[in-house]
């Protein structure tokens, strides 16, 4: 399966794309010479990981009949100091809210996402260390 998209330069350091009918603007901050019209490229990598894994975890938990009230996912990326700057590690924190949540099932859902289902993490793990953590509210 092949996926393609077009990214158009819109001036200065700003670019625009459309993904599945959703417009996305990518830009640098003013401090870097951009106009701050959109998101930065590297944090999009963190969001892609959280979104991909989050969808997996929610789907697996539904199949396990685990009823969560809320899920917040934070991803912390540790970037190199030297150019080219890139994330050398990512730490994913899953914060679940609900009553009597079975931690073993939460962990199993996360493990399935990290080891079997999430294509984003599969790619990232080829180059960096990705760790996870569960927090209950």
N, C-alpha and C positions, 0 to 999 in steps of 0.2 A: 504494500500500500504506500503510495506516494502522496505527500502533502506539499503544497506550494502556496506561497503568498507573496504579495508585492508590497514593498515598503518605499514610499515616495518622499523624497526630500522636499520640505516645505519652506526652506530658508534657514539661514544661520546654522544651528546645530539641531534643528527640529525635523522629525520624520513622522509620517502618518501611515498607518496601515489599517486594513479592515480584515477582521478574522471572524468568519461565520456570521457576517452581517453586523459585527460590533466594531466601531471605530476605536482605534487606540493611537494616542499621540505619545511619541517618545522624544524627550528633549533633555538637555543638560541644564543644570542649575546656573543661575546668573554668575555665581562664583567661579564657574568653569567656562564661562563665555556663552552659555545658552540663554534662552529667554524664559525658562521654567514653565513651558506650556504643557508639559506632560511628564510622564514617569521616566525614571532612569532605567537603562537596560539591565543592569546587574540585579537590582531588587526584583525585577520581573522574574528572575531565576528562582528567587526565594518564594515568590507568590505561586509560580508554576508547581513547585514541589508541594507546597501546602495545599493547593487546590486539587492536585492529582491524588495525593495520599488521602486527603479529607474525603473525597468522593468514594474512594475505596473503603475507608474505615466505616463511613456511614452505611454504605451498601452491605458490607459484611455484618455489621451489628444488626441491621434490619433482618437479615437472614437468620441470625442467632436469636432473634426476638429480644434484643436488649434495647430498652427504651431510654434513650438519652433525651434530656431536656435542652441541652445546649452543648456546642463544641466550638471552642476557640483554638486555633492553631497558630503558634508563633514559630517563626524560623529565624534562628540567629546564624548569620554567616560570618566567618572569620576570614578577613581578606588579607592578602599579602601586602607588604609595605612597598615592594619594588614593582616597577612596570615590567611586563604587563600585570596589572593588578587583577587578581581573581580570588574567588572563595577557595580556601584550602580545606575548610571544614564547614559543615552545616549541622546545626542541632535543632531538632524539631520537637516542640513542646505541645502536647495535646492536652488541653484543659477541658475536662468533661464535667458537666453538671447533670445531676439526676439523683434519684433515690435508690439506695442499695445497689449501686452499680458493681457488677462482678469484674474486678480488676483483671482476673485471668482472661476473660473474654475480650476486654478492651485491649489487652496486650496481644492476644492472638490476632485480632483484627488489624492492629498496627503491624505486627510481624508479617502477616499475609500481604499487606500493602507494600511494605519495605522489601520483601524477598520475592514476591511473585507477581503482583499486579501493576504497581506504579511504574510506568515507563520512564517517567522523569527521574525518579530515584535510581532506576536501573542504569541510566546513562551517567548520572552524577557519580554513582559509586565506582565507576570505572576510573575516575580521576581524583576523587576526594573522599574523605571520611564523612559519613552521615550517621548521626546518633539520634536517639529518641528518648523522650521522657513523658511520663503520664502524671498529670496533676488532677486531683478531684476537688470540686468546689462543693 
